[in-house]
Amino acid sequence: MENFEKQNQENTNTEFHSRLDMTELQKSLEQVKAEIGKVIIGQESMIEHLLVALLSNGHVLIEGVPGVAKTITAKLLAKTVDVGFSRIQFTPDLMPSDILGTSIFNVKNSEFEFKKGPIFSSFILIDEINRSPAKTQAALFEVMEERQITMDGKQYEMQEPFLVVATQNPIEHEGTYRLPEAQLDRFLFKINVGYPNLTQEVQIIKNQHENKLEDKSDAVQKVISGAQLKTYQNLVKDVVVETQLLEYIAKIIVNTRENQFLYLGASPRASLALLTASKSFAAVRGRDFVTPEDIKEASYAVLRHRVMVSPEREMEGLTADEIIRQILEAIEIPR
């Protein structure tokens, strides 16, 4: 009897107790999903990755063919967060000043005044980012990385939280400009959005036929305040990552640099992005510690736009995702 009580006490002592209270965070995220679900059918992976990016305070590039709800999903996510929102439609004639703002001469006081552009908001949706030339795209370099802009020798800080969600079409190349690697590296995630499956397609058609989607976006409610989001982002920073998992992240990144199928490997910025995203994936799933599965889940969206497949392998049809999968399979998972 004494041995049984002793064993029971030992089992009780080894029970896991979460150090961080993720209850409120998870409840808020479920409410966000529910609000977006009023309009969007399917696309669970895109929505989850957007939530992870939101917690990570990282920018997102969404790539997919027209009509797969890239823009509307980003707009709906912005509606659930009570922060400033701006949408910028990138076009070939868009100038940097149309994004950042410009200095205008004030006749009354005979001085130049800086008029802020649409980038001065918390949630920025850039539609068709590859429609504008390099000069306009370059205007985003400083603001995306350092969250500030420099105009006429003066620095202007962005208000936190600050998140850029950009969309682009991978099929249509006429009138588009490829994003430079330096700009791609500033995105935490690149999310590839595919077509809905048969069941989801039927549901979309059914809802439209029954007019269920009419004005549904107006019914989407704000769920998270700016202060709450900042609290959640700080909470995610405290998620535990064991030393062997930090080494696991480093091995993945170093392997991309040594991989014979890749022309360009991932930079140290990718290591930090993978760490941050893994913490957020754990938080979204209600855990205050990272598992190897969180790292593997984050690897594709973090790395696919940061590596370049060698021309020979690309001609053979090998994709960045396939090479990332091979890398993850080749590296021993920490136990």
Contacts in CASP RR format, 6 or more apart in sequence:
PFRMAT RR
TARGET T0000
AUTHOR 0000-0000-0000
METHOD contacts of the structure
MODEL  1
MENFEKQNQENTNTEFHSRLDMTELQKSLEQVKAEIGKVIIGQESMIEHL
LVALLSNGHVLIEGVPGVAKTITAKLLAKTVDVGFSRIQFTPDLMPSDIL
GTSIFNVKNSEFEFKKGPIFSSFILIDEINRSPAKTQAALFEVMEERQIT
MDGKQYEMQEPFLVVATQNPIEHEGTYRLPEAQLDRFLFKINVGYPNLTQ
EVQIIKNQHENKLEDKSDAVQKVISGAQLKTYQNLVKDVVVETQLLEYIA
KIIVNTRENQFLYLGASPRASLALLTASKSFAAVRGRDFVTPEDIKEASY
AVLRHRVMVSPEREMEGLTADEIIRQILEAIEIPR
18 287 0 8 1.000
18 288 0 8 1.000
19 238 0 8 1.000
19 240 0 8 1.000
19 288 0 8 1.000
20 235 0 8 1.000
20 238 0 8 1.000
20 239 0 8 1.000
20 288 0 8 1.000
22 235 0 8 1.000
22 283 0 8 1.000
22 286 0 8 1.000
22 287 0 8 1.000
22 288 0 8 1.000
25 55 0 8 1.000
25 232 0 8 1.000
25 235 0 8 1.000
25 283 0 8 1.000
25 286 0 8 1.000
26 284 0 8 1.000
26 286 0 8 1.000
28 223 0 8 1.000
28 224 0 8 1.000
28 228 0 8 1.000
28 232 0 8 1.000
29 51 0 8 1.000
29 284 0 8 1.000
31 80 0 8 1.000
31 223 0 8 1.000
32 51 0 8 1.000
32 77 0 8 1.000
32 80 0 8 1.000
32 81 0 8 1.000
32 223 0 8 1.000
32 224 0 8 1.000
33 47 0 8 1.000
33 51 0 8 1.000
35 76 0 8 1.000
35 79 0 8 1.000
35 80 0 8 1.000
35 220 0 8 1.000
35 221 0 8 1.000
35 223 0 8 1.000
36 47 0 8 1.000
36 73 0 8 1.000
36 76 0 8 1.000
36 77 0 8 1.000
36 80 0 8 1.000
36 220 0 8 1.000
38 216 0 8 1.000
38 219 0 8 1.000
38 220 0 8 1.000
39 72 0 8 1.000
39 76 0 8 1.000
39 213 0 8 1.000
39 216 0 8 1.000
39 217 0 8 1.000
39 220 0 8 1.000
40 47 0 8 1.000
40 69 0 8 1.000
40 72 0 8 1.000
40 73 0 8 1.000
40 76 0 8 1.000
41 196 0 8 1.000
41 200 0 8 1.000
41 203 0 8 1.000
41 204 0 8 1.000
41 207 0 8 1.000
42 196 0 8 1.000
42 200 0 8 1.000
43 68 0 8 1.000
43 69 0 8 1.000
43 73 0 8 1.000
43 193 0 8 1.000
43 196 0 8 1.000
45 191 0 8 1.000
46 62 0 8 1.000
46 70 0 8 1.000
46 73 0 8 1.000
46 191 0 8 1.000
46 193 0 8 1.000
47 73 0 8 1.000
47 77 0 8 1.000
48 284 0 8 1.000
49 60 0 8 1.000
49 189 0 8 1.000
49 191 0 8 1.000
49 301 0 8 1.000
50 60 0 8 1.000
50 73 0 8 1.000
50 74 0 8 1.000
50 77 0 8 1.000
50 165 0 8 1.000
50 191 0 8 1.000
51 77 0 8 1.000
51 280 0 8 1.000
51 284 0 8 1.000
52 189 0 8 1.000
52 277 0 8 1.000
52 280 0 8 1.000
52 281 0 8 1.000
52 284 0 8 1.000
52 298 0 8 1.000
53 59 0 8 1.000
53 60 0 8 1.000
53 163 0 8 1.000
53 165 0 8 1.000
53 188 0 8 1.000
53 189 0 8 1.000
53 277 0 8 1.000
53 280 0 8 1.000
54 77 0 8 1.000
54 81 0 8 1.000
54 161 0 8 1.000
54 163 0 8 1.000
54 229 0 8 1.000
55 232 0 8 1.000
55 233 0 8 1.000
55 236 0 8 1.000
55 280 0 8 1.000
55 283 0 8 1.000
55 284 0 8 1.000
56 188 0 8 1.000
56 233 0 8 1.000
56 236 0 8 1.000
56 276 0 8 1.000
56 277 0 8 1.000
56 279 0 8 1.000
56 280 0 8 1.000
57 160 0 8 1.000
57 161 0 8 1.000
57 162 0 8 1.000
57 163 0 8 1.000
57 233 0 8 1.000
58 163 0 8 1.000
58 187 0 8 1.000
58 188 0 8 1.000
58 189 0 8 1.000
58 276 0 8 1.000
59 144 0 8 1.000
59 163 0 8 1.000
59 164 0 8 1.000
59 165 0 8 1.000
59 166 0 8 1.000
59 186 0 8 1.000
59 187 0 8 1.000
59 188 0 8 1.000
59 189 0 8 1.000
60 163 0 8 1.000
60 164 0 8 1.000
60 165 0 8 1.000
60 166 0 8 1.000
60 187 0 8 1.000
60 188 0 8 1.000
60 189 0 8 1.000
60 190 0 8 1.000
60 191 0 8 1.000
61 129 0 8 1.000
61 166 0 8 1.000
61 167 0 8 1.000
61 168 0 8 1.000
61 179 0 8 1.000
61 184 0 8 1.000
61 187 0 8 1.000
61 189 0 8 1.000
61 190 0 8 1.000
61 191 0 8 1.000
61 305 0 8 1.000
62 70 0 8 1.000
62 73 0 8 1.000
62 74 0 8 1.000
62 165 0 8 1.000
62 166 0 8 1.000
62 167 0 8 1.000
62 168 0 8 1.000
62 190 0 8 1.000
62 191 0 8 1.000
62 193 0 8 1.000
63 167 0 8 1.000
63 168 0 8 1.000
63 169 0 8 1.000
63 170 0 8 1.000
63 190 0 8 1.000
63 191 0 8 1.000
63 192 0 8 1.000
63 193 0 8 1.000
64 70 0 8 1.000
64 167 0 8 1.000
64 168 0 8 1.000
64 169 0 8 1.000
64 170 0 8 1.000
64 192 0 8 1.000
64 193 0 8 1.000
64 194 0 8 1.000
65 169 0 8 1.000
65 170 0 8 1.000
65 171 0 8 1.000
65 194 0 8 1.000
65 195 0 8 1.000
66 169 0 8 1.000
68 193 0 8 1.000
68 194 0 8 1.000
68 195 0 8 1.000
68 196 0 8 1.000
69 193 0 8 1.000
70 167 0 8 1.000
70 193 0 8 1.000
71 125 0 8 1.000
71 127 0 8 1.000
71 167 0 8 1.000
72 217 0 8 1.000
74 125 0 8 1.000
74 165 0 8 1.000
74 167 0 8 1.000
75 85 0 8 1.000
75 87 0 8 1.000
75 125 0 8 1.000
75 217 0 8 1.000
76 217 0 8 1.000
76 220 0 8 1.000
77 123 0 8 1.000
77 165 0 8 1.000
78 84 0 8 1.000
78 85 0 8 1.000
78 123 0 8 1.000
78 125 0 8 1.000
78 165 0 8 1.000
79 85 0 8 1.000
79 217 0 8 1.000
79 220 0 8 1.000
79 221 0 8 1.000
79 222 0 8 1.000
80 220 0 8 1.000
80 221 0 8 1.000
80 222 0 8 1.000
80 223 0 8 1.000
80 224 0 8 1.000
81 122 0 8 1.000
81 123 0 8 1.000
81 222 0 8 1.000
81 223 0 8 1.000
81 224 0 8 1.000
81 225 0 8 1.000
81 226 0 8 1.000
81 229 0 8 1.000
82 222 0 8 1.000
82 224 0 8 1.000
82 225 0 8 1.000
82 226 0 8 1.000
83 121 0 8 1.000
83 122 0 8 1.000
83 123 0 8 1.000
83 161 0 8 1.000
83 226 0 8 1.000
83 229 0 8 1.000
84 121 0 8 1.000
84 122 0 8 1.000
84 123 0 8 1.000
85 121 0 8 1.000
85 122 0 8 1.000
85 123 0 8 1.000
85 124 0 8 1.000
85 125 0 8 1.000
86 118 0 8 1.000
86 119 0 8 1.000
86 120 0 8 1.000
86 121 0 8 1.000
86 123 0 8 1.000
86 124 0 8 1.000
86 125 0 8 1.000
87 118 0 8 1.000
87 124 0 8 1.000
87 125 0 8 1.000
87 126 0 8 1.000
87 127 0 8 1.000
88 94 0 8 1.000
88 98 0 8 1.000
88 99 0 8 1.000
88 118 0 8 1.000
88 119 0 8 1.000
88 124 0 8 1.000
88 125 0 8 1.000
88 126 0 8 1.000
88 127 0 8 1.000
89 127 0 8 1.000
89 128 0 8 1.000
90 126 0 8 1.000
90 127 0 8 1.000
90 128 0 8 1.000
90 129 0 8 1.000
90 130 0 8 1.000
90 131 0 8 1.000
90 132 0 8 1.000
90 136 0 8 1.000
91 128 0 8 1.000
91 131 0 8 1.000
91 132 0 8 1.000
92 131 0 8 1.000
92 132 0 8 1.000
92 133 0 8 1.000
92 175 0 8 1.000
94 131 0 8 1.000
94 132 0 8 1.000
94 136 0 8 1.000
95 135 0 8 1.000
95 136 0 8 1.000
96 135 0 8 1.000
96 136 0 8 1.000
96 138 0 8 1.000
96 139 0 8 1.000
98 117 0 8 1.000
98 136 0 8 1.000
99 117 0 8 1.000
99 118 0 8 1.000
99 119 0 8 1.000
99 136 0 8 1.000
99 139 0 8 1.000
99 140 0 8 1.000
100 117 0 8 1.000
100 119 0 8 1.000
100 139 0 8 1.000
100 143 0 8 1.000
100 149 0 8 1.000
100 151 0 8 1.000
101 114 0 8 1.000
101 115 0 8 1.000
101 116 0 8 1.000
101 117 0 8 1.000
101 119 0 8 1.000
101 151 0 8 1.000
102 114 0 8 1.000
102 115 0 8 1.000
102 117 0 8 1.000
103 112 0 8 1.000
103 113 0 8 1.000
103 114 0 8 1.000
103 115 0 8 1.000
103 151 0 8 1.000
103 152 0 8 1.000
104 112 0 8 1.000
104 113 0 8 1.000
104 114 0 8 1.000
104 115 0 8 1.000
105 111 0 8 1.000
105 112 0 8 1.000
105 113 0 8 1.000
106 112 0 8 1.000
106 113 0 8 1.000
112 152 0 8 1.000
114 151 0 8 1.000
114 152 0 8 1.000
114 154 0 8 1.000
114 156 0 8 1.000
116 156 0 8 1.000
118 124 0 8 1.000
119 140 0 8 1.000
119 143 0 8 1.000
119 149 0 8 1.000
119 158 0 8 1.000
120 156 0 8 1.000
120 158 0 8 1.000
120 159 0 8 1.000
121 159 0 8 1.000
122 159 0 8 1.000
122 160 0 8 1.000
122 161 0 8 1.000
122 162 0 8 1.000
122 163 0 8 1.000
122 226 0 8 1.000
123 161 0 8 1.000
123 163 0 8 1.000
123 165 0 8 1.000
124 162 0 8 1.000
124 163 0 8 1.000
124 164 0 8 1.000
124 165 0 8 1.000
125 165 0 8 1.000
125 166 0 8 1.000
125 167 0 8 1.000
126 140 0 8 1.000
126 164 0 8 1.000
126 165 0 8 1.000
126 166 0 8 1.000
126 167 0 8 1.000
127 166 0 8 1.000
127 167 0 8 1.000
128 167 0 8 1.000
128 168 0 8 1.000
128 169 0 8 1.000
129 137 0 8 1.000
129 166 0 8 1.000
129 167 0 8 1.000
129 168 0 8 1.000
129 179 0 8 1.000
130 168 0 8 1.000
130 169 0 8 1.000
130 176 0 8 1.000
130 177 0 8 1.000
130 178 0 8 1.000
130 179 0 8 1.000
131 175 0 8 1.000
131 176 0 8 1.000
131 177 0 8 1.000
132 177 0 8 1.000
133 177 0 8 1.000
134 177 0 8 1.000
134 180 0 8 1.000
137 177 0 8 1.000
137 179 0 8 1.000
137 180 0 8 1.000
137 183 0 8 1.000
138 183 0 8 1.000
140 164 0 8 1.000
140 183 0 8 1.000
140 186 0 8 1.000
141 182 0 8 1.000
141 183 0 8 1.000
141 186 0 8 1.000
142 148 0 8 1.000
142 149 0 8 1.000
142 150 0 8 1.000
143 149 0 8 1.000
143 158 0 8 1.000
144 164 0 8 1.000
144 183 0 8 1.000
144 186 0 8 1.000
144 187 0 8 1.000
145 186 0 8 1.000
147 157 0 8 1.000
147 158 0 8 1.000
147 160 0 8 1.000
147 162 0 8 1.000
148 155 0 8 1.000
148 156 0 8 1.000
148 157 0 8 1.000
148 158 0 8 1.000
149 155 0 8 1.000
149 156 0 8 1.000
149 158 0 8 1.000
150 156 0 8 1.000
160 230 0 8 1.000
161 226 0 8 1.000
161 229 0 8 1.000
161 230 0 8 1.000
161 233 0 8 1.000
164 187 0 8 1.000
166 187 0 8 1.000
168 176 0 8 1.000
168 179 0 8 1.000
169 176 0 8 1.000
181 264 0 8 1.000
181 308 0 8 1.000
184 190 0 8 1.000
184 305 0 8 1.000
184 306 0 8 1.000
185 267 0 8 1.000
185 269 0 8 1.000
185 270 0 8 1.000
185 305 0 8 1.000
185 306 0 8 1.000
187 305 0 8 1.000
188 273 0 8 1.000
188 276 0 8 1.000
188 277 0 8 1.000
188 301 0 8 1.000
188 302 0 8 1.000
189 277 0 8 1.000
189 301 0 8 1.000
189 302 0 8 1.000
190 301 0 8 1.000
190 304 0 8 1.000
190 305 0 8 1.000
191 301 0 8 1.000
192 304 0 8 1.000
192 321 0 8 1.000
195 201 0 8 1.000
196 204 0 8 1.000
207 213 0 8 1.000
224 232 0 8 1.000
232 283 0 8 1.000
235 283 0 8 1.000
236 276 0 8 1.000
236 279 0 8 1.000
236 280 0 8 1.000
236 283 0 8 1.000
237 279 0 8 1.000
238 288 0 8 1.000
239 279 0 8 1.000
239 282 0 8 1.000
239 283 0 8 1.000
239 287 0 8 1.000
239 288 0 8 1.000
239 289 0 8 1.000
239 290 0 8 1.000
240 288 0 8 1.000
240 289 0 8 1.000
240 290 0 8 1.000
241 275 0 8 1.000
241 278 0 8 1.000
241 279 0 8 1.000
241 289 0 8 1.000
241 290 0 8 1.000
242 289 0 8 1.000
242 290 0 8 1.000
242 334 0 8 1.000
244 334 0 8 1.000
245 278 0 8 1.000
245 290 0 8 1.000
245 291 0 8 1.000
245 292 0 8 1.000
245 295 0 8 1.000
245 334 0 8 1.000
246 275 0 8 1.000
247 334 0 8 1.000
248 292 0 8 1.000
248 295 0 8 1.000
248 331 0 8 1.000
248 333 0 8 1.000
248 334 0 8 1.000
249 271 0 8 1.000
249 274 0 8 1.000
249 275 0 8 1.000
249 278 0 8 1.000
249 295 0 8 1.000
250 271 0 8 1.000
251 331 0 8 1.000
252 274 0 8 1.000
252 295 0 8 1.000
252 299 0 8 1.000
252 303 0 8 1.000
252 327 0 8 1.000
252 328 0 8 1.000
252 331 0 8 1.000
253 266 0 8 1.000
253 268 0 8 1.000
253 270 0 8 1.000
253 271 0 8 1.000
253 274 0 8 1.000
255 327 0 8 1.000
255 330 0 8 1.000
255 331 0 8 1.000
256 262 0 8 1.000
256 265 0 8 1.000
256 266 0 8 1.000
256 270 0 8 1.000
256 303 0 8 1.000
256 306 0 8 1.000
256 307 0 8 1.000
256 324 0 8 1.000
256 327 0 8 1.000
257 265 0 8 1.000
257 266 0 8 1.000
259 265 0 8 1.000
259 323 0 8 1.000
259 327 0 8 1.000
260 310 0 8 1.000
261 309 0 8 1.000
261 310 0 8 1.000
261 313 0 8 1.000
261 318 0 8 1.000
261 323 0 8 1.000
261 326 0 8 1.000
262 307 0 8 1.000
262 308 0 8 1.000
262 309 0 8 1.000
262 310 0 8 1.000
262 323 0 8 1.000
263 308 0 8 1.000
263 309 0 8 1.000
263 310 0 8 1.000
263 311 0 8 1.000
264 306 0 8 1.000
264 307 0 8 1.000
264 308 0 8 1.000
265 306 0 8 1.000
265 307 0 8 1.000
265 308 0 8 1.000
266 303 0 8 1.000
266 306 0 8 1.000
266 307 0 8 1.000
267 306 0 8 1.000
270 302 0 8 1.000
270 303 0 8 1.000
270 306 0 8 1.000
273 302 0 8 1.000
274 295 0 8 1.000
274 298 0 8 1.000
274 299 0 8 1.000
274 302 0 8 1.000
274 303 0 8 1.000
277 298 0 8 1.000
277 301 0 8 1.000
277 302 0 8 1.000
278 290 0 8 1.000
278 294 0 8 1.000
278 295 0 8 1.000
278 297 0 8 1.000
278 298 0 8 1.000
279 290 0 8 1.000
279 294 0 8 1.000
281 290 0 8 1.000
281 294 0 8 1.000
281 297 0 8 1.000
281 298 0 8 1.000
282 288 0 8 1.000
282 289 0 8 1.000
282 290 0 8 1.000
282 291 0 8 1.000
282 294 0 8 1.000
285 294 0 8 1.000
292 333 0 8 1.000
292 334 0 8 1.000
296 328 0 8 1.000
299 324 0 8 1.000
299 328 0 8 1.000
300 321 0 8 1.000
300 324 0 8 1.000
300 325 0 8 1.000
303 320 0 8 1.000
303 324 0 8 1.000
304 320 0 8 1.000
304 321 0 8 1.000
304 324 0 8 1.000
305 320 0 8 1.000
307 320 0 8 1.000
307 323 0 8 1.000
307 324 0 8 1.000
308 320 0 8 1.000
309 318 0 8 1.000
309 319 0 8 1.000
309 320 0 8 1.000
309 323 0 8 1.000
313 323 0 8 1.000
END
